[in-house]
Amino acid sequence: MADYREIEDPKELGRLNKILSAKLAKEFKTLKTRTIGWPKGSFSAEVRFLSTVGDNVFWWDRSLSDDKKAVNLFGHGAPGDNAMLNIDVQFNVPVVKFSRMSGGAFLREIKTGKIILAHRGIVTRGLGHIKKSALFFEMIATLRGADTSRGTQEFLLIGELDSPTLIDDIDTFSTELRRTVSTLRNKKQKRQPTLPKALSDYLDEFSGKRVIQGRLKIIADCYHGKVVRVLRDELANNSKVFKTREIDLIAFTDKKAFVFEVKTSTDNQAIYTAIGQLTVHAPAVAKHVNGKPLKRIIVLPEKPSKHLCTVLKDHLGIQILTFNRSTKGFITIEGLDLLK
């Protein structure tokens, strides 16, 4: 049994989408008539911007499609010009007849009853679709299994419907999805390897043969992906940074190499899981660091007990970093300067 269950009742989906629309309408107050680019052309719409000024302002557009889906489009652009807007993410849900043909989904956390915005990974590029496996591999976001009427399926988590950070959660998800699509397009054109082939083949043994069943209990909630994104951005200035499905982050500097596992809980089970992941995967990474020292690091919301810190550092050689999540959803990671 997974931690989440997909909501499949169209009436309930319609009700939740109305709640979402009401929350968004309170924040997106700047209305502009703009042209939005579409895979088959473009169309004019009343777009709502989050601010009146800026060059990369978050916007939202809502409508009802011809096939009775509630359409939510998100992107970034300048409210003060007339340039065509491009869509970063479509959060569309069926509100008359249930279907899994669109990207948006609402999940219910089984333990708490909280409603989570999620995405199936259905993304178009031009007139074609991006392969879901490639998207899940490249995108830094929280990937969770949820119970559905077709068994357990994987979803990218966006944020909690009742969270005060919902707008920021959708914004950061939208930005990361845009980066992922651009990266996949460039890799296909330039055929750039992301990791040494032997290391990539090793990781494929885990991700390529994965069977989704039972309880996928690796991450505690839907802002895990956001912490990893912040970590990536902080390291990108002086490191070569890689993400895989099985390892949260790998970073190569001129003198050192790092393997990171991020957990949003400090309970023993989360820490033991991180230790196991680092123990399994770090030796494979070590083969490709050209003699550089390899550091294994767990990133947590707070330090665990003094005894466990001692065991991790002195006996297992694992360092601990901590992160803070503000009431507005901003993530800061402490101790990165100590890794230099």
C-alpha positions as CSV (number, residue, x, y, z in Angstrom):
1,M,0.0,0.0,0.0
2,A,1.4,3.4,-1.0
3,D,1.2,6.6,1.0
4,Y,-1.1,8.3,-1.5
5,R,-4.3,7.4,-3.4
6,E,-5.3,9.0,-6.7
7,I,-8.7,10.8,-6.7
8,E,-10.6,9.5,-9.7
9,D,-14.2,10.8,-9.2
10,P,-14.8,13.6,-11.8
11,K,-17.1,15.5,-9.5
12,E,-14.5,15.5,-6.7
13,L,-11.9,16.6,-9.2
14,G,-14.1,19.4,-10.3
15,R,-14.6,20.5,-6.7
16,L,-10.9,20.5,-5.9
17,N,-10.1,22.4,-9.1
18,K,-12.6,25.1,-8.1
19,I,-10.8,25.4,-4.7
20,L,-7.5,25.6,-6.6
21,S,-8.8,28.3,-8.9
22,A,-10.1,30.3,-6.1
23,K,-6.7,30.2,-4.3
24,L,-4.9,31.2,-7.5
25,A,-7.3,34.0,-8.4
26,K,-6.6,35.7,-5.0
27,E,-2.9,35.9,-5.9
28,F,-2.8,36.3,-9.7
29,K,-4.5,39.7,-9.9
30,T,-2.9,41.4,-12.9
31,L,-5.0,40.6,-16.0
32,K,-3.7,41.0,-19.5
33,T,-5.0,39.9,-22.9
34,R,-2.1,37.9,-24.4
35,T,-1.3,35.3,-27.0
36,I,-0.3,31.9,-25.7
37,G,1.8,29.5,-27.8
38,W,0.3,26.1,-28.3
39,P,1.8,22.9,-30.0
40,K,-0.7,23.4,-32.9
41,G,-0.4,27.2,-33.1
42,S,-1.5,29.9,-30.7
43,F,-4.6,31.4,-29.1
44,S,-5.6,34.6,-27.2
45,A,-6.6,34.5,-23.5
46,E,-7.1,36.6,-20.5
47,V,-3.9,35.8,-18.6
48,R,-3.3,36.5,-14.9
49,F,0.1,37.6,-13.8
50,L,1.5,37.4,-10.2
51,S,2.9,40.9,-10.5
52,T,2.5,44.0,-12.6
53,V,6.2,44.4,-13.5
54,G,9.2,42.2,-14.3
55,D,10.6,40.1,-17.2
56,N,10.0,36.7,-15.8
57,V,6.8,36.9,-13.9
58,F,4.7,33.8,-13.1
59,W,1.4,33.7,-14.9
60,W,-1.7,31.5,-14.9
61,D,-4.6,30.9,-17.4
62,R,-7.7,28.8,-16.8
63,S,-10.4,27.5,-19.1
64,L,-12.5,24.5,-19.9
65,S,-11.4,22.5,-22.9
66,D,-13.7,21.1,-25.6
67,D,-13.3,17.6,-24.1
68,K,-14.5,18.8,-20.7
69,K,-11.1,19.1,-18.9
70,A,-10.4,21.9,-16.5
71,V,-7.3,23.5,-18.0
72,N,-4.7,25.3,-15.9
73,L,-1.7,26.7,-17.8
74,F,1.3,28.1,-16.1
75,G,4.4,29.9,-17.5
76,H,6.7,32.9,-17.1
77,G,6.8,36.2,-19.1
78,A,6.7,40.0,-19.0
79,P,3.3,41.5,-18.2
80,G,4.3,44.8,-19.8
81,D,4.9,43.7,-23.4
82,N,3.0,41.8,-26.1
83,A,5.3,38.9,-26.8
84,M,3.8,35.5,-27.2
85,L,3.8,33.5,-23.9
86,N,5.1,29.9,-23.7
87,I,3.6,27.3,-21.5
88,D,5.8,25.7,-18.8
89,V,3.3,23.3,-17.4
90,Q,-0.3,22.2,-18.1
91,F,-2.2,21.1,-15.0
92,N,-5.4,19.7,-16.7
93,V,-7.9,17.5,-14.9
94,P,-11.0,15.7,-16.2
95,V,-14.2,17.0,-14.5
96,V,-16.9,15.1,-16.5
97,K,-15.4,11.7,-17.4
98,F,-12.3,10.4,-15.8
99,S,-9.3,9.9,-18.0
100,R,-5.5,9.7,-17.5
101,M,-4.8,11.4,-20.8
102,S,-3.8,14.7,-19.3
103,G,-1.0,15.6,-16.9
104,G,-2.8,17.0,-13.8
105,A,-3.8,14.8,-10.9
106,F,-5.0,15.2,-7.3
107,L,-3.8,12.7,-4.7
108,R,-5.0,12.2,-1.2
109,E,-2.4,11.4,1.5
110,I,-3.9,8.3,3.1
111,K,-2.6,8.9,6.6
112,T,-3.6,12.6,6.9
113,G,-6.2,13.1,4.2
114,K,-4.3,16.1,2.8
115,I,-4.8,16.8,-0.9
116,I,-1.7,17.0,-3.1
117,L,-1.3,18.5,-6.6
118,A,0.6,16.0,-8.7
119,H,1.6,15.5,-12.3
120,R,1.7,12.3,-14.4
121,G,4.7,13.4,-16.4
122,I,2.7,13.8,-19.6
123,V,4.6,16.6,-21.4
124,T,4.5,17.7,-25.0
125,R,7.4,19.2,-27.0
126,G,6.2,20.6,-30.3
127,L,3.8,18.1,-31.7
128,G,5.3,15.1,-29.9
129,H,5.5,13.8,-26.3
130,I,8.6,13.6,-24.1
131,K,9.2,10.0,-23.0
132,K,8.1,9.8,-19.4
133,S,11.0,7.7,-18.3
134,A,13.4,10.3,-19.5
135,L,11.5,13.1,-17.8
136,F,11.4,11.2,-14.5
137,F,15.1,10.5,-14.8
138,E,16.2,14.1,-15.5
139,M,13.7,16.2,-13.5
140,I,14.6,17.0,-9.9
141,A,11.2,16.6,-8.2
142,T,9.6,14.4,-5.6
143,L,8.5,11.1,-7.3
144,R,6.0,9.0,-5.4
145,G,3.9,6.0,-5.9
146,A,0.1,6.3,-5.4
147,D,-2.6,3.7,-5.4
148,T,-4.9,3.9,-8.4
149,S,-7.7,1.7,-9.9
150,R,-4.9,0.5,-12.2
151,G,-2.5,-0.4,-9.5
152,T,0.4,1.7,-8.1
153,Q,1.6,4.4,-10.5
154,E,4.2,7.1,-10.2
155,F,3.5,10.8,-9.9
156,L,5.6,14.0,-9.6
157,L,4.4,15.8,-6.5
158,I,3.9,19.6,-6.8
159,G,2.5,20.8,-3.5
160,E,-0.3,20.6,-0.9
161,L,-3.5,22.3,-1.9
162,D,-3.9,23.9,1.5
163,S,-0.3,25.0,1.9
164,P,0.5,28.7,2.3
165,T,3.4,28.0,-0.1
166,L,1.3,26.6,-2.9
167,I,2.0,29.4,-5.4
168,D,5.7,29.1,-4.9
169,D,5.5,25.3,-5.1
170,I,3.8,25.5,-8.5
171,D,6.2,28.2,-9.6
172,T,9.3,26.2,-8.8
173,F,7.8,23.0,-10.2
174,S,7.0,24.9,-13.4
175,T,10.5,26.3,-13.7
176,E,12.1,22.9,-13.1
177,L,9.9,21.3,-15.7
178,R,10.9,24.0,-18.2
179,R,14.6,23.4,-17.4
180,T,14.1,19.6,-17.8
181,V,12.4,19.9,-21.2
182,S,15.2,22.2,-22.4
183,T,17.9,19.9,-21.1
184,L,16.4,16.8,-22.8
185,R,16.1,18.7,-26.1
186,N,19.7,19.8,-26.0
187,K,20.9,16.4,-25.0
188,K,19.1,14.8,-28.0
189,Q,20.6,17.4,-30.3
190,K,24.1,17.4,-29.0
191,R,24.1,13.8,-27.7
192,Q,25.9,14.9,-24.5
193,P,26.6,12.2,-22.0
194,T,25.4,13.0,-18.5
195,L,27.5,10.5,-16.6
196,P,30.4,8.1,-17.4
197,K,28.8,5.3,-19.3
198,A,29.9,2.6,-16.9
199,L,28.3,4.5,-14.0
200,S,25.2,5.1,-16.1
201,D,24.9,1.4,-16.9
202,Y,25.3,0.6,-13.2
203,L,22.4,2.9,-12.2
204,D,20.3,1.5,-15.0
205,E,20.4,-1.9,-13.2
206,F,18.4,-0.2,-10.5
207,S,16.1,2.2,-12.3
208,G,15.6,0.3,-15.6
209,K,14.3,-2.8,-13.9
210,R,12.3,-1.1,-11.2
211,V,8.9,-2.7,-10.4
212,I,6.4,-0.4,-8.7
213,Q,4.6,-2.3,-6.0
214,G,3.9,-2.1,-2.4
215,R,5.0,0.9,-0.2
216,L,7.5,3.4,-1.8
217,K,8.7,4.9,1.5
218,I,11.8,6.9,0.6
219,I,10.8,10.5,1.0
220,A,8.6,12.1,3.6
221,D,6.7,14.7,1.7
222,C,6.4,16.8,-1.5
223,Y,9.1,19.3,-0.9
224,H,12.0,16.9,-1.1
225,G,12.5,17.8,-4.7
226,K,12.7,21.4,-3.9
227,V,15.5,20.8,-1.4
228,V,17.4,18.9,-4.1
229,R,16.9,21.7,-6.6
230,V,18.3,24.3,-4.2
231,L,21.2,22.0,-3.4
232,R,21.9,21.7,-7.2
233,D,21.7,25.4,-7.8
234,E,24.1,26.1,-4.9
235,L,26.7,23.6,-6.2
236,A,26.4,24.4,-9.9
237,N,28.7,27.4,-9.8
238,N,31.8,25.4,-9.1
239,S,30.9,21.8,-9.6
240,K,29.6,19.4,-12.3
241,V,26.3,18.3,-10.9
242,F,24.4,15.2,-11.9
243,K,21.0,13.8,-10.7
244,T,19.8,10.2,-11.2
245,R,16.7,8.3,-10.2
246,E,18.6,6.4,-7.6
247,I,20.9,9.1,-6.2
248,D,19.6,12.5,-5.2
249,L,22.8,14.4,-6.4
250,I,26.4,13.7,-7.5
251,A,28.8,16.6,-7.6
252,F,32.4,16.7,-9.1
253,T,34.7,19.6,-8.2
254,D,38.3,20.0,-9.3
255,K,39.5,18.4,-6.0
256,K,36.7,16.4,-4.6
257,A,33.5,14.4,-5.4
258,F,30.3,14.2,-3.4
259,V,27.3,12.0,-3.2
260,F,24.2,13.5,-1.5
261,E,21.0,11.9,-0.1
262,V,18.3,14.3,1.0
263,K,15.7,13.4,3.6
264,T,12.9,15.6,4.9
265,S,12.6,13.6,8.1
266,T,15.1,13.0,10.9
267,D,13.5,9.8,12.2
268,N,15.7,6.8,12.4
269,Q,14.1,5.0,9.4
270,A,14.8,8.0,7.1
271,I,18.5,8.2,8.2
272,Y,19.0,4.4,8.0
273,T,17.5,4.5,4.5
274,A,20.0,7.3,3.5
275,I,22.9,5.3,5.0
276,G,21.9,2.3,2.9
277,Q,21.6,4.3,-0.3
278,L,25.0,5.9,0.2
279,T,26.5,2.5,1.1
280,V,25.1,0.8,-2.0
281,H,25.8,3.5,-4.6
282,A,28.9,5.4,-3.4
283,P,31.4,2.6,-4.4
284,A,30.1,2.8,-8.0
285,V,30.6,6.6,-8.1
286,A,34.1,6.2,-6.6
287,K,35.3,4.3,-9.6
288,H,34.8,7.4,-11.8
289,V,36.3,10.2,-9.7
290,N,39.9,9.8,-10.9
291,G,41.4,9.4,-7.5
292,K,39.6,12.3,-5.9
293,P,38.3,11.8,-2.3
294,L,34.6,11.0,-2.4
295,K,32.5,12.5,0.4
296,R,29.1,10.9,1.4
297,I,26.6,13.4,2.7
298,I,23.1,13.3,4.2
299,V,21.0,16.5,4.1
300,L,18.4,16.7,6.9
301,P,16.0,19.3,8.3
302,E,17.9,19.2,11.6
303,K,20.7,17.3,13.1
304,P,19.8,13.9,14.7
305,S,20.9,12.9,18.2
306,K,24.4,13.5,19.3
307,H,25.1,9.8,19.4
308,L,23.9,9.2,15.8
309,C,25.9,12.2,14.6
310,T,29.0,10.6,16.1
311,V,28.3,7.2,14.5
312,L,27.7,8.8,11.1
313,K,30.8,11.0,11.2
314,D,33.4,9.0,13.1
315,H,32.4,5.4,12.3
316,L,30.7,5.6,8.9
317,G,32.5,8.7,7.4
318,I,29.2,10.4,6.5
319,Q,28.8,14.1,6.8
320,I,25.5,15.9,7.7
321,L,24.2,19.1,6.3
322,T,20.9,20.7,7.4
323,F,18.3,22.8,5.6
324,N,15.7,25.2,6.8
325,R,12.3,25.7,5.2
326,S,10.7,29.1,5.9
327,T,7.0,29.7,6.4
328,K,7.0,31.0,2.8
329,G,8.6,27.9,1.5
330,F,12.1,29.2,0.9
331,I,14.9,26.6,1.4
332,T,18.3,27.4,2.7
333,I,21.1,24.9,3.2
334,E,23.6,25.3,5.9
335,G,27.2,24.1,5.9
336,L,27.8,23.9,2.2
337,D,30.8,26.2,2.6
338,L,32.4,23.5,4.8
339,L,32.6,21.2,1.8
340,K,35.1,23.3,-0.2
